[in-house]
Amino acid sequence: MYVCICKAVTDRQIRSAVQDGVTSMSGLRKTLGCAGQCGKCGRHVKEIRDEVVGGSCSDANLMRIPAFSAA
């Protein structure tokens, strides 16, 4: 699926780049050109990157879970 329309970058290309060691957003921008023109794909590129490096359950995501109150 195309993630970055401006540069015609697919999710497979992003996954492959991350698996090859390009794990920073700036690295992906330099390598593939994604998230560098209009920026609308940046969020999705980051989600794919995080999924590949195992960051889909990061502390930032845990902070979004509402606390249970036993009051």
C-alpha positions as CSV (number, residue, x, y, z in Angstrom):
1,M,0.0,0.0,0.0
2,Y,1.2,3.5,-0.8
3,V,2.0,5.4,2.4
4,C,3.7,8.5,0.9
5,I,1.9,9.7,-2.2
6,C,4.3,12.5,-2.9
7,K,7.3,10.2,-3.2
8,A,5.4,6.9,-4.1
9,V,6.7,5.1,-1.0
10,T,5.0,1.9,0.0
11,D,4.7,0.3,3.4
12,R,6.9,-2.6,2.1
13,Q,9.7,-0.2,1.3
14,I,9.5,1.4,4.8
15,R,9.5,-2.0,6.5
16,S,12.4,-3.2,4.4
17,A,14.4,0.0,5.2
18,V,13.8,-0.4,8.9
19,Q,14.8,-4.0,8.8
20,D,18.0,-2.9,7.0
21,G,18.8,-0.6,10.0
22,V,17.2,2.7,9.0
23,T,15.3,3.3,12.2
24,S,15.1,7.0,12.6
25,M,12.6,9.2,10.9
26,S,15.3,11.4,9.5
27,G,17.0,8.3,8.1
28,L,13.8,7.2,6.5
29,R,13.3,10.7,5.1
30,K,16.8,10.7,3.6
31,T,16.7,7.1,2.3
32,L,13.1,7.0,0.9
33,G,12.0,10.6,0.7
34,C,8.9,9.9,2.8
35,A,7.5,12.5,5.2
36,G,9.7,15.1,3.7
37,Q,7.4,17.0,1.3
38,C,3.9,17.6,2.5
39,G,4.4,15.6,5.8
40,K,0.9,14.1,5.8
41,C,2.3,10.5,5.8
42,G,4.7,11.1,8.8
43,R,2.4,9.7,11.4
44,H,1.8,6.5,9.4
45,V,5.5,6.1,8.6
46,K,6.3,6.3,12.3
47,E,3.6,3.7,13.1
48,I,5.1,1.3,10.6
49,R,8.6,2.0,11.8
50,D,7.5,1.4,15.5
51,E,5.7,-1.8,14.5
52,V,8.8,-3.2,12.8
53,V,11.2,-2.3,15.6
54,G,8.8,-3.6,18.2
55,G,7.7,-0.3,19.5
56,S,3.9,-0.9,19.1
57,C,3.6,-1.3,22.9
58,S,5.8,1.6,24.0
59,D,5.5,3.6,27.2
60,A,3.9,6.4,25.3
61,N,1.1,4.1,24.2
62,L,0.6,2.8,27.7
63,M,0.2,6.4,29.0
64,R,-3.0,6.7,26.8
65,I,-4.8,3.9,28.7
66,P,-7.2,5.5,31.2
67,A,-6.5,4.6,34.8
68,F,-9.0,2.4,36.6
69,S,-10.6,4.0,39.7
70,A,-11.9,1.7,42.4
71,A,-13.7,4.6,44.2
